[in-house]
Amino acid sequence: MEGAQMEDFRIEDCENDNNTHEDSQMEESEQNNKHMEVAPAVISVHPTRNSVAVAVGSDLRVFNLLEDCAVILVDEAGGASHNDSIRGIKYGANGKLFVSAGDDKLVKVWSTESWRCIATVCSEKRVSAVAISNDGLHVCFADKFGVVWVVDLPGVDETQAPLNKKAVPLLAHYCSIITSLEFSPDGHFIVSADRDFKIRVTVFPKKPLDGAHEVQSFCLGHTEFVSCLAFICTPDSPQGSLVSGGGDSTVRMWDIISGSLLDTCAVGAKVSLIQFPVVPLLQ
């Protein structure tokens, strides 16, 4: 009887060891997958084309196009600007501010005059998109749970020590990952896109810290995730038209007031028509 009990104990211990080993393997696999994941490069150009910013992985670099040289970023926190993949970078409409954020859950606001970090915001989740209001008074960012947060910047003095600002929720996409954020040219709307094929146009309130509750329209038509947003302005249309691109290989133009689709370009079909010259191999 005692021998049978001892055998049962050995079997149970062996099963526990196997389960622990499997858990360790799963954790190691998840960690390896994270390290193998390559974040797409992101690029942002200064409104007056004075500089261009490029982020690859956790590396953020800015180039001064007027002086043809690299910019030195000054961050009093020390170390690298970001410790994990950067997912969003963007200049403000007037070019005075620049914001960067990503998987390290840090949102950093930079002055483009000195390229010094003037404010840091800690996010609860990883950040997927960023935007700066047209008046430069608010920074918005979206996290991986589909919540858009807002932080106010009035009173930020470049000569003072960097501020640690606290964000409050502005709006939510109900757990769908937000892929892009844009302010309309007149600053009246904030436009968000997500992985559930939706584009939402929301009225940006006069008091953003109280939340945004008025939806202007939904731009629906993409059949796959929406990856990017941009506004195109012309002298005939200073308010601009919204352009979106997505995983369905289409670029679409929208009227954000009504949410109606104005035009569609099937990029995949266009690419298939491109012919490349055949270069003979050297013998």
Backbone as CSV, one residue per row, in Angstrom:
resi,resn,N_x,N_y,N_z,CA_x,CA_y,CA_z,C_x,C_y,C_z
1,MET,0.832,-1.205,0.000,0.000,0.000,0.000,0.867,1.256,0.000
2,GLU,1.906,1.245,0.897,2.802,2.390,0.978,3.558,2.576,-0.329
3,GLY,3.910,1.494,-0.966,4.621,1.581,-2.243,3.754,2.214,-3.310
4,ALA,2.450,1.867,-3.307,1.533,2.450,-4.291,1.378,3.944,-4.056
5,GLN,1.313,4.344,-2.796,1.191,5.765,-2.485,2.437,6.529,-2.921
6,MET,3.608,5.921,-2.651,4.858,6.557,-3.077,4.891,6.716,-4.584
7,GLU,4.402,5.719,-5.318,4.378,5.793,-6.779,3.448,6.901,-7.253
8,ASP,2.281,7.026,-6.559,1.356,8.116,-6.908,1.993,9.482,-6.699
9,PHE,2.739,9.613,-5.609,3.409,10.880,-5.321,4.436,11.203,-6.393
10,ARG,5.171,10.155,-6.837,6.186,10.370,-7.867,5.536,10.819,-9.168
11,ILE,4.405,10.192,-9.524,3.698,10.561,-10.748,3.193,11.987,-10.665
12,GLU,2.614,12.342,-9.479,2.091,13.698,-9.310,3.209,14.731,-9.399
13,ASP,4.360,14.441,-8.754,5.492,15.359,-8.809,5.984,15.524,-10.238
14,CYS,5.999,14.403,-10.964,6.452,14.452,-12.352,5.512,15.306,-13.205
15,GLU,4.185,15.142,-12.976,3.211,15.951,-13.715,3.363,17.426,-13.391
16,ASN,3.592,17.743,-12.097,3.779,19.135,-11.702,5.016,19.726,-12.360
17,ASP,6.096,18.912,-12.412,7.321,19.376,-13.052,7.084,19.645,-14.534
18,ASN,6.307,18.750,-15.184,6.016,18.923,-16.608,5.200,20.189,-16.847
19,ASN,4.189,20.416,-15.971,3.364,21.614,-16.123,4.193,22.885,-15.944
20,THR,5.082,22.857,-14.923,5.944,24.012,-14.703,6.847,24.255,-15.895
21,HIS,7.367,23.150,-16.472,8.242,23.264,-17.633,7.478,23.837,-18.827
22,GLU,6.211,23.366,-19.021,5.409,23.876,-20.124,5.095,25.357,-19.954
23,ASP,4.780,25.758,-18.704,4.513,27.178,-18.449,5.746,28.019,-18.758
24,SER,6.920,27.519,-18.357,8.153,28.256,-18.615,8.408,28.381,-20.104
25,GLN,8.107,27.277,-20.834,8.288,27.320,-22.283,7.359,28.336,-22.931
26,MET,6.098,28.386,-22.461,5.138,29.344,-23.016,5.584,30.771,-22.740
27,GLU,6.047,31.039,-21.503,6.514,32.385,-21.176,7.723,32.757,-22.023
28,GLU,8.630,31.777,-22.196,9.815,32.046,-23.000,9.448,32.291,-24.456
29,SER,8.456,31.519,-24.956,8.013,31.692,-26.341,7.389,33.056,-26.550
30,GLU,6.538,33.485,-25.588,5.907,34.793,-25.691,6.957,35.903,-25.675
31,GLN,7.987,35.732,-24.813,9.032,36.734,-24.735,9.834,36.789,-26.029
32,ASN,10.098,35.590,-26.603,10.832,35.538,-27.865,10.041,36.187,-28.989
33,ASN,8.714,35.941,-29.005,7.871,36.542,-30.037,7.893,38.061,-29.936
34,LYS,7.926,38.566,-28.709,7.963,40.016,-28.521,9.260,40.585,-29.081
35,HIS,10.385,39.836,-28.794,11.666,40.319,-29.291,11.748,40.202,-30.807
36,MET,11.078,39.198,-31.377,11.112,39.005,-32.830,10.212,39.991,-33.559
37,GLU,9.228,40.561,-32.866,8.305,41.484,-33.505,9.044,42.746,-33.960
38,VAL,8.840,43.128,-35.183,9.488,44.315,-35.732,8.424,45.399,-35.928
39,ALA,8.543,46.473,-35.173,7.594,47.570,-35.311,7.852,48.289,-36.627
40,PRO,6.806,48.658,-37.349,7.011,49.379,-38.617,7.650,50.737,-38.376
41,ALA,8.480,51.163,-39.311,9.092,52.488,-39.212,8.006,53.552,-39.353
42,VAL,8.132,54.617,-38.597,7.170,55.728,-38.676,7.933,57.006,-38.999
43,ILE,7.306,57.853,-39.820,7.941,59.080,-40.296,6.983,60.253,-40.106
44,SER,7.516,61.387,-39.730,6.718,62.609,-39.626,7.552,63.777,-40.137
45,VAL,6.911,64.642,-40.924,7.600,65.784,-41.539,7.083,67.073,-40.924
46,HIS,7.990,67.977,-40.622,7.635,69.287,-40.071,6.699,70.024,-41.043
47,PRO,5.693,70.752,-40.534,4.730,71.439,-41.428,5.377,72.333,-42.474
48,THR,6.493,72.961,-42.112,7.190,73.828,-43.079,8.425,73.141,-43.656
49,ARG,8.506,71.831,-43.434,9.598,71.011,-43.964,10.972,71.460,-43.462
50,ASN,11.008,71.936,-42.223,12.287,72.295,-41.613,13.065,71.067,-41.162
51,SER,12.331,70.026,-40.803,12.966,68.823,-40.290,12.082,67.623,-40.565
52,VAL,12.667,66.440,-40.393,11.930,65.198,-40.542,12.345,64.267,-39.412
53,ALA,11.360,63.569,-38.842,11.622,62.635,-37.747,11.333,61.218,-38.218
54,VAL,12.200,60.299,-37.809,12.061,58.896,-38.183,12.255,58.052,-36.934
55,ALA,11.374,57.080,-36.734,11.512,56.149,-35.612,11.512,54.726,-36.142
56,VAL,12.522,53.969,-35.760,12.625,52.548,-36.105,12.886,51.789,-34.812
57,GLY,11.940,50.944,-34.432,12.068,50.293,-33.138,11.993,51.337,-32.037
58,SER,12.964,51.319,-31.132,12.988,52.312,-30.045,13.881,53.500,-30.371
59,ASP,14.434,53.508,-31.565,15.383,54.558,-31.963,14.646,55.719,-32.634
60,LEU,14.754,56.903,-32.063,14.132,58.110,-32.605,15.218,59.051,-33.086
61,ARG,15.119,59.441,-34.358,16.108,60.356,-34.920,15.404,61.489,-35.658
62,VAL,15.962,62.676,-35.514,15.423,63.866,-36.167,16.535,64.504,-36.986
63,PHE,16.187,64.913,-38.216,17.163,65.526,-39.105,16.723,66.945,-39.455
64,ASN,17.634,67.885,-39.273,17.393,69.276,-39.629,17.654,69.423,-41.125
65,LEU,16.602,69.641,-41.897,16.729,69.712,-43.347,17.309,71.041,-43.808
66,LEU,17.180,72.086,-42.992,17.712,73.389,-43.366,19.229,73.438,-43.215
67,GLU,19.733,72.805,-42.147,21.169,72.821,-41.880,21.852,71.522,-42.273
68,ASP,21.056,70.573,-42.775,21.590,69.302,-43.268,22.423,68.587,-42.192
69,CYS,21.781,68.396,-41.030,22.487,67.723,-39.935,21.476,67.043,-39.019
70,ALA,21.987,66.124,-38.210,21.141,65.439,-37.239,20.890,66.341,-36.036
71,VAL,19.749,66.166,-35.413,19.372,66.942,-34.231,19.689,66.131,-32.986
72,ILE,20.204,66.793,-31.968,20.479,66.134,-30.689,19.263,66.314,-29.782
73,LEU,18.655,65.195,-29.395,17.499,65.239,-28.503,17.976,65.334,-27.060
74,VAL,17.376,66.273,-26.315,17.761,66.491,-24.927,16.640,66.002,-24.021
75,ASP,16.930,64.937,-23.277,15.953,64.368,-22.351,16.613,64.230,-20.991
76,GLU,16.169,65.027,-20.038,16.793,65.032,-18.722,16.514,63.768,-17.933
77,ALA,15.616,62.902,-18.450,15.376,61.628,-17.778,16.582,60.712,-17.907
78,GLY,17.450,60.993,-18.875,18.648,60.191,-19.066,18.369,58.941,-19.877
79,GLY,19.408,58.391,-20.468,19.258,57.176,-21.263,18.595,57.457,-22.598
80,ALA,18.071,56.391,-23.204,17.402,56.519,-24.495,16.074,57.246,-24.335
81,SER,15.614,57.864,-25.420,14.336,58.576,-25.374,13.192,57.621,-25.070
82,HIS,13.252,56.423,-25.686,12.253,55.385,-25.440,12.965,54.055,-25.275
83,ASN,12.374,53.185,-24.457,12.987,51.893,-24.149,12.331,50.733,-24.870
84,ASP,11.334,51.030,-25.710,10.648,49.987,-26.463,10.168,50.595,-27.781
85,SER,9.549,49.777,-28.598,9.171,50.211,-29.942,8.312,51.472,-29.913
86,ILE,8.662,52.428,-30.761,7.897,53.668,-30.906,6.811,53.433,-31.945
87,ARG,5.570,53.722,-31.594,4.427,53.462,-32.480,3.847,54.717,-33.117
88,GLY,4.125,55.874,-32.517,3.542,57.098,-33.063,4.450,58.291,-32.841
89,ILE,4.652,59.100,-33.893,5.361,60.370,-33.778,4.594,61.394,-34.613
90,LYS,4.590,62.639,-34.165,3.830,63.637,-34.928,4.229,65.049,-34.510
91,TYR,4.294,65.939,-35.516,4.482,67.367,-35.281,3.117,68.018,-35.067
92,GLY,3.113,69.113,-34.296,1.908,69.905,-34.170,1.688,70.734,-35.418
93,ALA,0.487,71.295,-35.569,0.140,72.039,-36.780,1.032,73.257,-36.985
94,ASN,1.465,73.906,-35.887,2.311,75.091,-36.032,3.800,74.744,-36.000
95,GLY,4.105,73.460,-35.827,5.489,73.013,-35.875,6.309,73.260,-34.629
96,LYS,5.704,73.829,-33.577,6.463,74.148,-32.376,6.619,72.961,-31.438
97,LEU,5.708,71.988,-31.541,5.749,70.831,-30.657,5.852,69.546,-31.471
98,PHE,6.416,68.532,-30.845,6.549,67.214,-31.439,6.269,66.202,-30.340
99,VAL,5.584,65.119,-30.661,5.251,64.119,-29.654,5.658,62.737,-30.144
100,SER,6.130,61.908,-29.227,6.510,60.528,-29.535,5.987,59.613,-28.436
101,ALA,5.628,58.380,-28.810,5.080,57.435,-27.835,5.143,56.025,-28.400
102,GLY,4.993,55.043,-27.505,5.054,53.667,-27.985,4.833,52.632,-26.908
103,ASP,5.518,51.502,-27.068,5.274,50.342,-26.222,5.835,50.481,-24.807
104,ASP,6.672,51.487,-24.560,7.173,51.680,-23.196,6.197,52.464,-22.325
105,LYS,5.009,52.765,-22.900,3.924,53.437,-22.185,4.274,54.880,-21.789
106,LEU,5.214,55.464,-22.500,5.591,56.858,-22.257,5.218,57.717,-23.449
107,VAL,4.617,58.862,-23.170,4.314,59.864,-24.182,5.193,61.069,-23.876
108,LYS,6.041,61.432,-24.834,6.989,62.521,-24.600,6.698,63.674,-25.555
109,VAL,6.653,64.877,-24.991,6.396,66.090,-25.763,7.708,66.865,-25.846
110,TRP,8.070,67.248,-27.077,9.347,67.906,-27.324,9.117,69.312,-27.902
111,SER,9.986,70.240,-27.534,10.014,71.551,-28.179,10.892,71.433,-29.415
112,THR,10.381,71.853,-30.574,11.166,71.743,-31.801,12.180,72.874,-31.950
113,GLU,12.161,73.840,-31.033,13.165,74.906,-31.068,14.473,74.441,-30.441
114,SER,14.361,73.739,-29.315,15.553,73.249,-28.622,15.692,71.735,-28.703
115,TRP,14.636,71.056,-29.140,14.548,69.594,-29.146,14.828,69.030,-27.744
116,ARG,14.199,69.707,-26.785,14.259,69.273,-25.390,12.912,68.700,-25.002
117,CYS,12.908,67.606,-24.249,11.665,67.017,-23.753,11.106,67.927,-22.668
118,ILE,9.898,68.471,-22.904,9.327,69.438,-21.964,8.204,68.840,-21.119
119,ALA,7.728,67.655,-21.479,6.671,67.008,-20.693,6.662,65.513,-20.986
120,THR,6.349,64.733,-19.966,6.241,63.280,-20.093,4.934,62.822,-19.473
121,VAL,4.238,61.953,-20.177,2.979,61.395,-19.687,3.130,59.882,-19.604
122,CYS,2.741,59.302,-18.475,2.778,57.854,-18.309,1.409,57.274,-18.651
123,SER,1.380,56.364,-19.611,0.133,55.717,-20.012,-0.034,54.405,-19.261
124,GLU,-1.281,54.023,-19.034,-1.537,52.749,-18.363,-1.282,51.566,-19.296
125,LYS,-1.463,51.781,-20.588,-1.275,50.721,-21.582,-0.304,51.207,-22.650
126,ARG,0.097,50.280,-23.513,0.964,50.648,-24.628,0.232,51.604,-25.570
127,VAL,0.966,52.540,-26.129,0.381,53.597,-26.951,0.489,53.220,-28.429
128,SER,-0.605,53.461,-29.181,-0.640,53.067,-30.591,-0.724,54.247,-31.559
129,ALA,-1.114,55.436,-31.092,-1.246,56.591,-31.982,-1.202,57.871,-31.156
130,VAL,-0.777,58.977,-31.804,-0.664,60.259,-31.106,-1.141,61.391,-32.019
131,ALA,-1.487,62.518,-31.409,-1.877,63.711,-32.168,-1.756,64.925,-31.247
132,ILE,-1.532,66.094,-31.861,-1.451,67.357,-31.130,-2.537,68.278,-31.664
133,SER,-3.308,68.880,-30.765,-4.366,69.793,-31.202,-3.758,70.965,-31.963
134,ASN,-4.551,71.549,-32.841,-4.035,72.600,-33.721,-3.530,73.823,-32.965
135,ASP,-4.110,74.107,-31.792,-3.655,75.257,-31.014,-2.460,74.915,-30.120
136,GLY,-2.046,73.646,-30.125,-0.895,73.231,-29.341,-1.139,73.146,-27.854
137,LEU,-2.398,73.177,-27.439,-2.721,73.175,-26.012,-3.022,71.785,-25.464
138,HIS,-3.200,70.815,-26.360,-3.541,69.461,-25.900,-2.826,68.405,-26.743
139,VAL,-2.407,67.349,-26.073,-1.862,66.161,-26.741,-2.824,65.008,-26.504
140,CYS,-3.159,64.306,-27.574,-4.029,63.136,-27.472,-3.238,61.892,-27.852
141,PHE,-3.531,60.793,-27.188,-2.890,59.529,-27.558,-3.857,58.377,-27.305
142,ALA,-3.700,57.326,-28.094,-4.574,56.158,-27.981,-3.776,54.984,-27.451
143,ASP,-4.434,54.159,-26.625,-3.748,52.979,-26.109,-4.279,51.717,-26.787
144,LYS,-3.665,50.579,-26.461,-3.989,49.311,-27.118,-5.378,48.800,-26.773
145,PHE,-6.027,49.406,-25.776,-7.374,48.990,-25.408,-8.441,49.852,-26.069
146,GLY,-8.031,50.746,-26.980,-8.991,51.530,-27.729,-9.475,52.783,-27.044
147,VAL,-8.771,53.248,-26.018,-9.149,54.479,-25.325,-8.258,55.615,-25.809
148,VAL,-8.862,56.761,-26.120,-8.110,57.962,-26.478,-8.033,58.856,-25.239
149,TRP,-6.812,59.242,-24.889,-6.562,60.066,-23.715,-6.140,61.462,-24.152
150,VAL,-6.325,62.421,-23.273,-5.943,63.798,-23.565,-5.220,64.380,-22.352
151,VAL,-4.212,65.195,-22.634,-3.486,65.889,-21.572,-3.337,67.341,-21.997
152,ASP,-3.500,68.268,-21.042,-3.404,69.692,-21.375,-1.964,70.164,-21.203
153,LEU,-1.578,71.118,-22.059,-0.214,71.639,-22.043,-0.092,73.113,-21.697
154,PRO,-1.178,73.846,-21.381,-1.029,75.267,-21.053,-0.055,75.465,-19.899
155,GLY,0.773,76.483,-20.015,1.715,76.782,-18.940,3.014,76.019,-19.018
156,VAL,3.185,75.163,-20.047,4.443,74.447,-20.189,5.529,75.429,-20.601
157,ASP,6.553,75.545,-19.760,7.646,76.490,-20.004,8.895,75.705,-20.356
158,GLU,9.458,76.024,-21.520,10.619,75.272,-21.986,11.817,75.426,-21.065
159,THR,11.890,76.529,-20.333,13.045,76.776,-19.474,12.946,76.029,-18.146
160,GLN,11.766,75.512,-17.811,11.584,74.802,-16.554,11.909,73.323,-16.717
161,ALA,11.972,72.630,-15.586,12.207,71.186,-15.622,11.030,70.504,-16.300
162,PRO,11.273,69.376,-16.982,10.177,68.665,-17.665,9.046,68.316,-16.697
163,LEU,7.820,68.470,-17.169,6.658,68.199,-16.329,6.188,66.770,-16.509
164,ASN,5.696,66.181,-15.431,5.038,64.882,-15.498,3.533,65.143,-15.486
165,LYS,2.923,65.049,-16.648,1.511,65.371,-16.796,0.648,64.113,-16.651
166,LYS,-0.596,64.302,-16.238,-1.547,63.206,-16.088,-2.650,63.337,-17.135
167,ALA,-2.927,62.238,-17.835,-3.939,62.248,-18.889,-5.291,61.798,-18.344
168,VAL,-6.351,62.241,-19.029,-7.709,61.809,-18.695,-8.348,61.249,-19.964
169,PRO,-9.287,60.311,-19.843,-9.901,59.718,-21.045,-10.750,60.723,-21.812
170,LEU,-10.591,60.708,-23.142,-11.361,61.586,-24.013,-12.509,60.835,-24.672
171,LEU,-12.216,59.677,-25.254,-13.244,58.837,-25.871,-12.711,57.422,-25.986
172,ALA,-13.615,56.473,-26.318,-13.223,55.071,-26.398,-13.758,54.426,-27.668
173,HIS,-13.056,53.417,-28.143,-13.473,52.645,-29.323,-13.911,51.237,-28.932
174,TYR,-14.182,51.041,-27.648,-14.703,49.763,-27.161,-13.769,48.607,-27.477
175,CYS,-12.523,48.747,-27.002,-11.525,47.674,-27.033,-10.999,47.352,-28.429
176,SER,-11.242,48.181,-29.396,-10.628,47.995,-30.714,-9.366,48.845,-30.777
177,ILE,-8.268,48.259,-31.237,-7.004,48.968,-31.278,-7.082,50.139,-32.255
178,ILE,-6.773,51.334,-31.787,-6.783,52.523,-32.634,-5.442,52.620,-33.353
179,THR,-5.508,52.788,-34.655,-4.310,52.778,-35.484,-3.830,54.159,-35.884
180,SER,-4.708,55.159,-35.844,-4.316,56.500,-36.297,-5.218,57.555,-35.681
181,LEU,-4.631,58.726,-35.416,-5.360,59.890,-34.898,-4.976,61.111,-35.728
182,GLU,-5.977,61.924,-36.075,-5.714,63.159,-36.814,-6.700,64.233,-36.388
183,PHE,-6.222,65.473,-36.304,-7.110,66.613,-36.114,-7.448,67.188,-37.477
184,SER,-8.690,67.627,-37.636,-9.087,68.277,-38.885,-8.334,69.598,-39.017
185,PRO,-8.172,70.101,-40.245,-7.422,71.350,-40.454,-7.942,72.532,-39.638
186,ASP,-9.257,72.583,-39.382,-9.803,73.685,-38.597,-9.783,73.398,-37.097
187,GLY,-9.350,72.193,-36.715,-9.245,71.841,-35.306,-10.555,71.511,-34.623
188,HIS,-11.662,71.486,-35.373,-12.970,71.244,-34.765,-13.244,69.767,-34.514
189,PHE,-12.506,68.882,-35.206,-12.784,67.447,-35.086,-11.487,66.679,-34.837
190,ILE,-11.623,65.578,-34.108,-10.539,64.614,-33.991,-11.028,63.324,-34.640
191,VAL,-10.228,62.795,-35.547,-10.604,61.620,-36.325,-9.762,60.435,-35.866
192,SER,-10.414,59.321,-35.612,-9.714,58.117,-35.159,-10.076,56.929,-36.049
193,ALA,-9.076,56.086,-36.307,-9.277,54.874,-37.106,-8.887,53.666,-36.274
194,ASP,-9.508,52.518,-36.569,-9.203,51.334,-35.770,-9.095,50.084,-36.632
195,ARG,-8.803,48.980,-35.970,-8.604,47.716,-36.675,-9.920,47.020,-37.013
196,ASP,-11.036,47.592,-36.613,-12.349,47.040,-36.952,-12.974,47.765,-38.131
197,PHE,-12.139,48.336,-38.995,-12.542,48.943,-40.269,-13.260,50.280,-40.096
198,LYS,-13.313,50.846,-38.879,-14.093,52.053,-38.643,-13.218,53.304,-38.643
199,ILE,-13.816,54.401,-39.100,-13.243,55.736,-38.943,-14.297,56.581,-38.246
200,ARG,-13.939,57.136,-37.098,-14.904,57.921,-36.338,-14.474,59.382,-36.299
201,VAL,-15.410,60.256,-36.616,-15.173,61.704,-36.574,-15.897,62.251,-35.348
202,THR,-15.136,62.778,-34.394,-15.695,63.249,-33.131,-15.440,64.748,-32.990
203,VAL,-16.438,65.459,-32.519,-16.277,66.894,-32.251,-15.302,67.058,-31.086
204,PHE,-14.238,67.830,-31.327,-13.274,68.083,-30.254,-13.831,69.191,-29.362
205,PRO,-14.129,68.878,-28.112,-14.860,69.833,-27.253,-14.001,71.012,-26.818
206,LYS,-14.679,72.060,-26.378,-13.973,73.231,-25.879,-13.286,72.928,-24.557
207,LYS,-13.840,71.967,-23.818,-13.218,71.523,-22.567,-12.884,70.032,-22.703
208,PRO,-11.773,69.705,-23.336,-11.456,68.292,-23.618,-11.304,67.424,-22.371
209,LEU,-10.909,68.026,-21.264,-10.702,67.241,-20.053,-12.015,66.701,-19.495
210,ASP,-13.142,67.233,-19.986,-14.449,66.722,-19.573,-14.928,65.585,-20.487
211,GLY,-14.143,65.251,-21.508,-14.514,64.167,-22.418,-15.177,64.675,-23.681
212,ALA,-15.124,63.845,-24.718,-15.771,64.174,-26.002,-16.974,63.259,-26.176
213,HIS,-18.151,63.849,-26.312,-19.382,63.061,-26.313,-20.198,63.182,-27.602
214,GLU,-19.757,64.031,-28.521,-20.540,64.260,-29.737,-19.826,63.674,-30.951
215,VAL,-20.429,62.652,-31.532,-19.883,62.035,-32.736,-20.485,62.716,-33.957
216,GLN,-19.639,63.226,-34.836,-20.110,63.898,-36.047,-20.530,62.888,-37.114
217,SER,-19.693,61.871,-37.329,-20.000,60.888,-38.377,-19.109,59.667,-38.236
218,PHE,-19.500,58.604,-38.934,-18.665,57.422,-39.121,-18.396,57.277,-40.613
219,CYS,-17.148,57.066,-40.972,-16.775,56.832,-42.373,-16.554,55.330,-42.538
220,LEU,-17.541,54.658,-43.118,-17.520,53.200,-43.222,-17.405,52.780,-44.678
221,GLY,-16.546,51.819,-44.948,-16.352,51.358,-46.315,-15.160,50.431,-46.465
222,HIS,-14.147,50.614,-45.618,-13.001,49.709,-45.666,-13.440,48.299,-45.263
223,THR,-12.870,47.306,-45.914,-13.211,45.917,-45.603,-12.127,45.228,-44.782
224,GLU,-11.058,45.934,-44.507,-10.014,45.454,-43.610,-9.628,46.611,-42.688
225,PHE,-8.665,46.368,-41.820,-8.259,47.392,-40.861,-7.821,48.675,-41.562
226,VAL,-8.063,49.799,-40.892,-7.616,51.101,-41.388,-6.265,51.395,-40.757
227,SER,-5.271,51.676,-41.575,-3.911,51.821,-41.062,-3.445,53.261,-40.934
228,CYS,-4.006,54.186,-41.725,-3.493,55.560,-41.680,-4.554,56.564,-42.115
229,LEU,-4.385,57.797,-41.631,-5.283,58.903,-41.959,-4.457,60.132,-42.314
230,ALA,-5.017,60.971,-43.182,-4.376,62.243,-43.520,-5.416,63.163,-44.142
231,PHE,-5.176,64.470,-44.029,-6.043,65.457,-44.659,-5.322,66.100,-45.838
232,ILE,-6.058,66.269,-46.929,-5.536,66.950,-48.114,-6.287,68.267,-48.271
233,CYS,-5.531,69.367,-48.256,-6.143,70.695,-48.386,-5.729,71.337,-49.710
234,THR,-6.647,72.037,-50.312,-6.390,72.775,-51.552,-6.953,74.180,-51.407
235,PRO,-6.556,75.110,-52.280,-7.136,76.462,-52.208,-8.655,76.460,-52.352
236,ASP,-9.182,75.502,-53.118,-10.632,75.425,-53.289,-11.314,74.760,-52.101
237,SER,-10.543,73.996,-51.329,-11.116,73.274,-50.187,-10.184,73.394,-48.992
238,PRO,-10.161,74.585,-48.340,-9.251,74.790,-47.209,-9.578,73.904,-46.011
239,GLN,-10.833,73.445,-45.910,-11.201,72.559,-44.801,-10.633,71.161,-45.001
240,GLY,-10.284,70.842,-46.251,-9.622,69.581,-46.533,-10.565,68.403,-46.649
241,SER,-10.051,67.371,-47.291,-10.753,66.096,-47.399,-9.930,65.031,-46.683
242,LEU,-10.622,64.128,-46.023,-9.941,63.060,-45.301,-9.581,61.923,-46.249
243,VAL,-8.351,61.449,-46.151,-7.893,60.310,-46.940,-7.468,59.209,-45.981
244,SER,-7.859,57.976,-46.285,-7.510,56.847,-45.430,-6.956,55.705,-46.267
245,GLY,-6.091,54.923,-45.659,-5.557,53.723,-46.296,-5.728,52.544,-45.367
246,GLY,-5.838,51.347,-45.931,-6.075,50.192,-45.075,-5.563,48.889,-45.638
247,GLY,-5.823,47.834,-44.868,-5.376,46.509,-45.242,-6.105,45.922,-46.426
248,ASP,-7.165,46.576,-46.905,-7.873,46.111,-48.092,-7.249,46.645,-49.382
249,SER,-6.051,47.241,-49.253,-5.294,47.762,-50.407,-6.056,48.845,-51.155
250,THR,-6.792,49.652,-50.418,-7.485,50.787,-51.032,-7.123,52.073,-50.305
251,VAL,-7.162,53.163,-51.062,-7.072,54.517,-50.500,-8.410,55.179,-50.765
252,ARG,-9.021,55.724,-49.712,-10.376,56.266,-49.836,-10.414,57.716,-49.377
253,MET,-11.262,58.497,-50.045,-11.449,59.910,-49.704,-12.849,60.117,-49.154
254,TRP,-12.947,60.920,-48.078,-14.201,61.058,-47.354,-14.588,62.514,-47.129
255,ASP,-15.882,62.736,-47.000,-16.436,63.981,-46.474,-16.723,63.713,-45.001
256,ILE,-15.951,64.354,-44.105,-16.076,64.004,-42.692,-17.364,64.528,-42.071
257,ILE,-17.977,65.549,-42.655,-19.210,66.086,-42.068,-20.350,65.071,-42.194
258,SER,-20.480,64.489,-43.366,-21.561,63.525,-43.592,-21.087,62.082,-43.458
259,GLY,-19.771,61.858,-43.519,-19.244,60.501,-43.488,-19.337,59.787,-44.823
260,SER,-19.696,60.511,-45.878,-19.889,59.872,-47.187,-18.556,59.646,-47.892
261,LEU,-18.505,58.570,-48.650,-17.321,58.203,-49.421,-17.305,58.999,-50.727
262,LEU,-16.200,59.707,-50.994,-16.093,60.539,-52.189,-15.402,59.819,-53.340
263,ASP,-14.421,58.993,-53.020,-13.688,58.314,-54.085,-12.902,57.154,-53.492
264,THR,-12.575,56.176,-54.332,-11.802,55.011,-53.916,-10.765,54.687,-54.975
265,CYS,-9.557,54.445,-54.528,-8.490,54.000,-55.424,-8.011,52.637,-54.959
266,ALA,-8.178,51.628,-55.827,-7.726,50.270,-55.505,-6.230,50.188,-55.781
267,VAL,-5.428,50.360,-54.751,-3.982,50.411,-54.926,-3.447,49.072,-55.435
268,GLY,-4.015,47.983,-54.930,-3.558,46.672,-55.361,-3.698,46.473,-56.857
269,ALA,-4.806,46.939,-57.409,-5.028,46.805,-58.849,-4.037,47.666,-59.630
270,LYS,-3.730,48.853,-59.095,-2.771,49.731,-59.768,-1.375,49.119,-59.765
271,VAL,-0.991,48.528,-58.633,0.343,47.947,-58.519,0.518,46.796,-59.495
272,SER,-0.550,46.018,-59.702,-0.444,44.860,-60.600,-0.208,45.285,-62.050
273,LEU,-0.495,46.542,-62.384,-0.306,47.026,-63.748,1.119,47.527,-63.998
274,ILE,1.888,47.686,-62.919,3.251,48.190,-63.071,4.145,47.091,-63.632
275,GLN,4.890,47.420,-64.644,5.813,46.468,-65.245,7.242,46.948,-65.012
276,PHE,8.089,46.019,-64.601,9.480,46.338,-64.361,10.329,45.773,-65.487
277,PRO,11.330,46.517,-65.934,12.182,46.008,-67.010,12.970,44.787,-66.561
278,VAL,13.138,43.865,-67.471,13.904,42.654,-67.185,15.360,42.931,-67.486
279,VAL,16.192,42.803,-66.438,17.622,43.047,-66.600,18.330,41.700,-66.728
280,PRO,19.026,41.439,-67.859,19.703,40.150,-68.022,20.832,39.985,-67.019
281,LEU,20.985,38.760,-66.539,22.050,38.463,-65.595,23.388,38.446,-66.315
282,LEU,24.388,38.955,-65.619,25.732,38.936,-66.192,26.284,37.519,-66.168
283,GLN,26.872,37.125,-67.246,27.457,35.787,-67.331,28.812,35.771,-66.623
